Amino acid sequence: MAAFGAGDGRVVFGAASPTKPMSLVAFDPVTGREEILRRSLDVELEPASISKPRPIEFPTRDGAVAHAFYYPPASAEWEGPEDELPPLRVICHGGPTAHSSPELELSTQFFTQRGIGVVDVNYRGSTGFGREYRRLLNGRWGEIDWRDCVAAARHLAAAGEVDPEQTWVEGGSAGGYVVLCALVFDPTAFAAGVSYFGVADAEALALHTHKFESRYLDSMIGPYPERQDLYRARSPVHFADELERPLLLLQGLDDEVVLPSQAEAMVEVLERKGIPYAYLAFAGEGHGFRKQENVRRSLEATLSFVGQVFGFTAADELEPVELTPVR
């Protein structure tokens, strides 16, 4: 919940829950009456088809503790095979010092309603867990964040909740950076990856980022150019030859934060090594997709991609994404 203002005896704020979308609410503390002024979504979902998140804490590789929300598969219409564990979608938020909250997200429900579990990871450095937790990412961006995402997936697999052989990692921007780091620095940790305008070259980001985040990476990695060596060591583009897993790359051609050339550099290696991949470039999109048709295409392309990689066919009538080389 975020308070926006108060007046005339009412408090007006934004609020959401695991079953309700973000809404603008007016609340009268005297009468207890609340009024929904506006909702971000006008979609009504069957309650039994809404996956409700479970907060989890899990051990990290180096003996610390990290946090996540796990959304198990949920559908009022379908049941998965009793003798099979569900696939897992591991989400890495952007920021990188942002926070994934347990509010209703249709993109999450898109997968959970189709028999796929989703774990939304608040790796060390995320906000929402205190100042000390937030500061754990200082100087360690591209080091502990992707490892925590690996640890979250392994924690759920060890608990017998998901199939470790059908687990993919997904994220956008800084989350896409986590995806690419995981795939090059621990090539077999995940079965596949999905990167939305992910950072492949941290040094290029330090040189060309927008003014709002100017010098931000000094705290996340180190001062530039004094620690140029560290920026290169944390940049997946310099270790792309380590790639082994299929990868879906989605990129806005008008992105001025993470330039399309970063995705294209990864494509060159995937082509040379013969690793199955798909690259979807969207004209007119910048850093974060805004057009409804492109958001929908991205979700459906992801489902098509992982279905081909993991060997299942979605019940939906999807426009298939074409993998190169064809599997």
C-alpha positions in Angstrom: 0.0 0.0 0.0 1.2 3.5 -0.8 -0.5 6.6 0.7 -1.1 9.4 -1.7 -2.9 12.0 0.3 -5.7 12.9 2.7 -8.4 15.5 2.9 -12.1 15.9 3.6 -11.9 13.3 6.3 -10.7 10.6 3.8 -7.4 8.9 3.0 -6.7 8.1 -0.6 -4.1 5.5 -1.4 -3.0 2.8 -3.8 -3.4 -0.8 -2.7 -3.3 -4.3 -4.1 -3.5 -7.9 -2.8 -2.8 -11.4 -4.1 -6.3 -11.6 -5.3 -7.1 -7.9 -6.2 -5.2 -5.7 -8.7 -3.7 -2.3 -7.9 -6.5 0.1 -7.2 -7.0 3.7 -6.1 -9.0 3.6 -2.9 -10.7 6.3 -0.8 -11.1 5.3 2.9 -13.1 7.0 5.6 -11.4 6.1 9.0 -14.5 7.2 10.9 -17.1 5.1 9.2 -14.8 2.4 7.9 -16.3 2.9 4.4 -14.0 2.4 1.4 -14.6 3.3 -2.2 -12.7 2.0 -5.2 -12.0 5.1 -7.4 -10.2 3.3 -10.1 -8.7 -0.2 -10.8 -5.7 -0.9 -12.9 -7.5 -3.9 -14.3 -11.1 -4.5 -15.1 -10.7 -8.3 -15.4 -12.6 -10.7 -13.1 -10.9 -14.0 -12.5 -12.4 -17.2 -11.2 -11.2 -17.3 -7.5 -10.1 -21.0 -7.8 -7.9 -20.0 -10.7 -5.9 -17.4 -8.8 -2.6 -18.7 -7.6 -2.0 -17.2 -4.1 1.7 -16.6 -3.3 3.5 -18.3 -0.4 6.4 -16.4 1.1 9.5 -18.5 1.3 13.0 -18.1 2.8 15.7 -20.2 1.4 19.5 -20.8 2.0 21.9 -19.2 -0.4 25.0 -20.8 -1.7 27.2 -19.0 0.8 25.2 -19.7 3.8 23.0 -16.6 4.0 19.2 -16.4 3.6 17.2 -14.8 0.7 13.5 -14.3 0.1 10.9 -15.1 -2.6 7.2 -15.6 -3.3 6.2 -18.9 -4.7 3.0 -19.2 -6.8 1.9 -22.8 -7.3 -0.1 -23.9 -10.4 -3.9 -23.1 -10.0 -6.8 -23.6 -12.3 -10.5 -24.2 -11.8 -10.7 -26.1 -15.1 -7.6 -28.2 -15.4 -5.5 -30.5 -13.4 -1.9 -31.6 -14.2 -0.7 -35.2 -14.4 -0.5 -36.6 -10.9 2.8 -38.3 -11.6 4.6 -35.2 -12.9 6.0 -32.2 -11.1 5.2 -28.8 -12.7 7.7 -26.7 -14.6 9.1 -23.7 -12.9 9.4 -20.1 -14.0 12.0 -18.2 -12.0 11.5 -14.4 -12.1 14.3 -11.9 -11.4 13.0 -8.4 -10.9 14.7 -5.4 -12.3 16.0 -2.4 -10.6 18.3 -4.0 -9.5 17.4 -2.8 -6.0 13.6 -3.1 -6.5 11.2 -5.4 -4.9 8.7 -8.0 -6.0 5.4 -7.7 -4.0 2.7 -10.4 -3.7 0.1 -8.4 -5.7 -2.1 -9.8 -8.4 -0.1 -9.9 -11.7 -1.8 -11.3 -14.8 1.5 -12.3 -16.3 2.1 -14.6 -13.3 -1.4 -16.0 -13.5 -1.0 -16.6 -17.2 1.6 -19.3 -16.4 0.1 -20.7 -13.1 -3.2 -21.3 -14.8 -1.4 -23.4 -17.4 0.2 -25.7 -14.8 3.5 -23.9 -14.3 4.8 -22.8 -10.9 6.3 -19.3 -10.6 8.8 -18.1 -8.0 9.4 -14.4 -7.8 12.8 -13.9 -6.2 13.7 -11.0 -4.0 17.4 -11.7 -4.1 19.8 -10.1 -1.6 19.8 -6.4 -2.4 16.1 -6.1 -2.9 14.2 -3.5 -0.9 11.5 -4.4 1.5 13.6 -6.5 3.9 15.5 -3.8 5.8 18.5 -1.6 5.1 21.1 -4.3 5.8 19.5 -6.7 3.4 19.3 -4.0 0.7 23.0 -3.1 1.1 24.1 -6.7 0.5 24.1 -6.1 -3.2 26.5 -3.2 -3.0 29.6 -4.1 -5.0 28.1 -7.5 -5.7 25.7 -6.9 -8.6 26.2 -9.7 -11.1 27.5 -12.0 -8.4 25.0 -12.8 -5.7 21.7 -11.9 -7.4 21.8 -14.7 -10.0 23.1 -17.2 -7.5 20.1 -16.5 -5.2 17.8 -17.2 -8.2 19.5 -20.5 -8.7 19.2 -21.2 -4.9 15.5 -20.5 -5.0 14.9 -22.9 -7.8 17.0 -25.6 -6.1 15.1 -25.1 -2.8 11.7 -25.7 -4.5 13.1 -28.7 -6.4 14.6 -30.2 -3.2 11.2 -29.8 -1.5 9.6 -31.9 -4.4 7.4 -29.0 -5.6 8.8 -28.5 -9.1 10.7 -30.3 -11.9 14.3 -29.2 -11.8 14.7 -30.4 -15.4 12.0 -28.0 -16.6 13.0 -24.8 -14.9 13.7 -21.6 -16.7 15.0 -18.2 -15.6 13.3 -15.0 -16.8 13.7 -11.2 -16.2 13.8 -7.8 -17.8 16.5 -5.1 -17.8 18.5 -5.8 -14.6 16.5 -8.9 -14.3 17.6 -9.8 -17.8 21.1 -9.2 -16.7 20.5 -11.8 -13.9 19.3 -14.2 -16.6 22.3 -13.8 -18.8 24.7 -14.0 -15.8 23.2 -17.3 -14.7 23.4 -18.8 -18.1 27.0 -18.0 -18.7 28.5 -18.2 -15.2 26.6 -21.4 -14.2 25.6 -22.8 -17.7 23.6 -25.9 -16.5 21.8 -24.3 -13.5 18.7 -23.7 -15.6 17.2 -25.5 -18.6 16.5 -22.3 -20.5 16.4 -18.5 -20.2 14.1 -15.6 -21.3 15.7 -12.2 -21.3 13.7 -9.0 -21.8 16.1 -6.2 -22.9 18.7 -7.7 -20.5 22.0 -6.1 -19.8 24.8 -8.1 -21.5 27.5 -5.5 -21.2 27.8 -3.7 -17.8 30.5 -1.4 -19.0 28.3 -0.2 -21.9 25.6 0.5 -19.4 28.0 2.5 -17.3 29.0 4.6 -20.3 25.6 5.1 -21.9 23.0 5.0 -19.1 20.4 7.7 -18.7 21.1 10.6 -16.4 18.6 9.5 -13.7 20.9 6.5 -12.9 24.2 8.2 -13.6 26.9 6.7 -11.3 24.4 4.2 -9.9 26.7 1.4 -10.9 29.5 2.8 -8.8 27.7 1.4 -5.8 26.4 -1.7 -7.5 29.8 -2.8 -9.0 32.5 -0.2 -8.4 33.7 3.2 -9.6 34.2 3.4 -13.3 36.7 3.6 -15.0 38.8 2.7 -12.0 37.3 -0.8 -11.8 36.9 -1.4 -15.5 38.3 -4.9 -14.9 35.3 -5.7 -12.6 32.8 -4.4 -15.1 34.3 -6.7 -17.8 34.3 -9.6 -15.4 30.6 -9.1 -14.6 29.5 -8.7 -18.2 27.9 -11.8 -19.8 28.8 -10.7 -23.3 32.5 -11.4 -22.6 31.6 -15.0 -21.5 28.9 -15.8 -24.1 30.9 -18.8 -25.4 29.9 -20.5 -22.1 26.2 -20.5 -23.2 24.7 -24.0 -23.4 21.0 -23.6 -22.8 18.2 -22.3 -25.2 17.5 -18.6 -24.9 14.7 -16.3 -25.9 15.6 -12.7 -26.3 13.0 -9.9 -26.5 14.2 -6.4 -27.3 12.7 -3.0 -28.1 14.4 -1.4 -31.1 14.0 2.1 -29.6 15.6 1.1 -26.3 18.1 3.8 -25.3 19.0 2.3 -21.9 20.0 -1.2 -23.1 20.8 -0.9 -26.8 19.7 -3.7 -29.2 23.3 -4.3 -30.0 23.6 -6.1 -26.6 21.0 -8.6 -27.5 22.4 -9.0 -31.0 25.8 -9.8 -29.5 24.3 -12.7 -27.7 22.5 -13.8 -30.9 25.8 -14.0 -32.7 27.2 -16.5 -30.2 24.0 -18.6 -30.1 24.0 -18.9 -33.9 27.7 -19.8 -34.0 27.3 -22.5 -31.3 24.1 -23.8 -32.8 22.1 -23.4 -29.5 18.4 -23.1 -30.1 17.2 -19.5 -29.6 14.6 -17.0 -30.8 15.1 -13.2 -31.0 12.0 -11.0 -31.1 12.7 -7.4 -31.8 9.8 -4.9 -31.5 9.8 -1.7 -33.4 8.5 1.3 -31.5 9.3 -0.1 -28.1 11.8 1.2 -25.7 13.0 0.0 -22.3 9.9 -1.8 -21.2 7.1 -2.8 -23.6 4.0 -0.6 -23.6 1.8 -1.8 -26.5 -0.8 -4.4 -25.6 -0.2 -6.5 -28.6 3.6 -6.7 -27.9 3.0 -7.6 -24.2 0.7 -10.4 -25.3 3.0 -11.6 -28.0 5.9 -11.7 -25.5 3.9 -13.9 -23.0 2.7 -16.2 -25.7 6.1 -16.4 -27.3 7.6 -17.4 -23.9 5.0 -20.2 -23.5 5.7 -21.4 -27.0 9.4 -21.3 -26.5 9.5 -23.2 -23.2 6.9 -25.7 -24.6 9.3 -26.5 -27.4 12.3 -26.7 -25.1 10.6 -28.9 -22.5 8.5 -30.9 -25.0 4.9 -30.0 -24.1 2.2 -28.4 -26.2 0.1 -25.6 -24.8 -3.7 -25.9 -25.0 -3.9 -22.3 -26.2 -3.9 -21.4 -29.9 -0.6 -19.6 -29.9 1.4 -18.0 -32.7 4.5 -20.2 -32.4 7.9 -18.7 -31.9 10.4 -20.1 -34.4 13.6 -21.5 -32.8 16.9 -21.3 -34.7 18.1 -24.0 -35.3 14.8 -25.8 -35.4 14.6 -28.4 -32.6 
